[in-house]
Amino acid sequence: MSGAGLFGSAVSEELNKKGFKVKIDFLNLSGKQLKDVESKFKRKVFEMDVRDVDRLTDEYAVIIERYGLKDLRKEDQPKTIKKIASKLKRNGLLVLVDMTCDKENKKIINDSHALKQKLGGQKEKLDDKCNIPAIQEWRKLLKNAGLRIVFETRFNVGVSMRAWFESGQIDEIGLTKMRKFFKSKPAKEKKSISMREHEEDIKMTLPIIVLAGERVLAGNSETITTTSTESR
Ligand SMILES: C[S@@+](CC[C@H](N)C(=O)[O-])C[C@H]1O[C@@H](n2cnc3c(N)ncnc32)[C@H](O)[C@@H]1O
């Protein structure tokens, strides 16, 4: 679930500069995403579905997951996180950065994300709806996979319809449909994501969770560090 390799390559280069011997592999369902990773960054890639990650033979000290697991079907999330955890060395870390939601904005965040995925043509292998876990659900998913949460933080990101359009995530028709979707929502739901209209644009603020889970023996899974930051 690597993306096109910029983030992972930057992380490994920085760590190598600091004297760590880092070997980093990339996994993505889409060969198109991995093409650059292989040619430009000369890294090992696995073109495969993360739901089959248990088929890999290597084990890792750190696995980074950013903005991928939330798009799995609800029933696939626990199984997949368990499989990912099984690929960690003892005391290895899963670092997860992904969308989350609270009770009051769960519906609008999931519905708008599902619509955006559909308009962007990204739903062919996935579910029709989105199942972005709430914070306590993310924690439970990690704990049930035998991971002890050693770090947790949450921050907010500002997003804009226009930016989605300008970065090619949705086209002109998609932009009109997304605008219509948000404008039709009740005031309470709009407020729950701080939705605001600015000229022709619609902006909102969405919560992101960062969790680090350490692979430990079952039965020892209390959270040690919890911090919270806000940014836009
Ligand atoms: C929102 S992008 C995030 C990319 C990258 N991790 C980042 O943070 O920039 C989600 C990525 O997950 C990949 N993906 C979606 N479903 C997947 C699956 N079942 N198995 C593996 N990769 C998947 C997509 O191809 C896409 O590149």
The ligand as an SDF file (V2000), in Angstrom:
LIG
                    3D

 27 29  0  0  0  0  0  0  0  0999 V2000
   -4.4870    6.6110   -0.6850 C   0  0  0  0  0  0  0  0  0  0  0  0
   -3.2140    5.6870   -1.4430 S   0  0  0  0  0  0  0  0  0  0  0  0
   -1.9130    5.9030   -0.2650 C   0  0  0  0  0  0  0  0  0  0  0  0
   -0.5660    5.6830   -0.8510 C   0  0  0  0  0  0  0  0  0  0  0  0
    0.6400    5.8400    0.1090 C   0  0  0  0  0  0  0  0  0  0  0  0
    0.5950    4.8360    1.1560 N   0  0  0  0  0  0  0  0  0  0  0  0
    0.7690    7.2190    0.6660 C   0  0  0  0  0  0  0  0  0  0  0  0
    0.5650    7.4090    1.8590 O   0  0  0  0  0  0  0  0  0  0  0  0
    1.0570    8.1550   -0.0900 O   0  0  0  0  0  0  0  0  0  0  0  0
   -3.7530    4.0110   -1.1560 C   0  0  0  0  0  0  0  0  0  0  0  0
   -2.9120    3.0020   -1.9290 C   0  0  0  0  0  0  0  0  0  0  0  0
   -3.3190    1.6840   -1.5310 O   0  0  0  0  0  0  0  0  0  0  0  0
   -3.3230    0.8340   -2.6620 C   0  0  0  0  0  0  0  0  0  0  0  0
   -4.2510   -0.2560   -2.3660 N   0  0  0  0  0  0  0  0  0  0  0  0
   -5.6050   -0.1710   -2.2880 C   0  0  0  0  0  0  0  0  0  0  0  0
   -6.1150   -1.3720   -1.9610 N   0  0  0  0  0  0  0  0  0  0  0  0
   -5.0710   -2.2280   -1.8250 C   0  0  0  0  0  0  0  0  0  0  0  0
   -4.9620   -3.6030   -1.4980 C   0  0  0  0  0  0  0  0  0  0  0  0
   -6.0400   -4.3280   -1.2300 N   0  0  0  0  0  0  0  0  0  0  0  0
   -3.7380   -4.1580   -1.4470 N   0  0  0  0  0  0  0  0  0  0  0  0
   -2.6310   -3.4120   -1.7050 C   0  0  0  0  0  0  0  0  0  0  0  0
   -2.6700   -2.0950   -2.0300 N   0  0  0  0  0  0  0  0  0  0  0  0
   -3.8730   -1.5130   -2.0900 C   0  0  0  0  0  0  0  0  0  0  0  0
   -3.7300    1.7260   -3.8190 C   0  0  0  0  0  0  0  0  0  0  0  0
   -3.2830    1.2440   -5.0570 O   0  0  0  0  0  0  0  0  0  0  0  0
   -3.0720    3.0610   -3.4380 C   0  0  0  0  0  0  0  0  0  0  0  0
   -1.8060    3.1820   -4.0270 O   0  0  0  0  0  0  0  0  0  0  0  0
  1  2  1  0
  2  3  1  0
  2 10  1  0
  3  4  1  0
  4  5  1  0
  5  6  1  0
  5  7  1  0
  7  8  2  0
  7  9  1  0
 10 11  1  0
 11 12  1  0
 11 26  1  0
 12 13  1  0
 13 14  1  0
 13 24  1  0
 14 15  1  0
 14 23  1  0
 15 16  2  0
 16 17  1  0
 17 18  1  0
 17 23  2  0
 18 19  1  0
 18 20  2  0
 20 21  1  0
 21 22  2  0
 22 23  1  0
 24 25  1  0
 24 26  1  0
 26 27  1  0
M  CHG  2   2   1   9  -1
M  END
$$$$
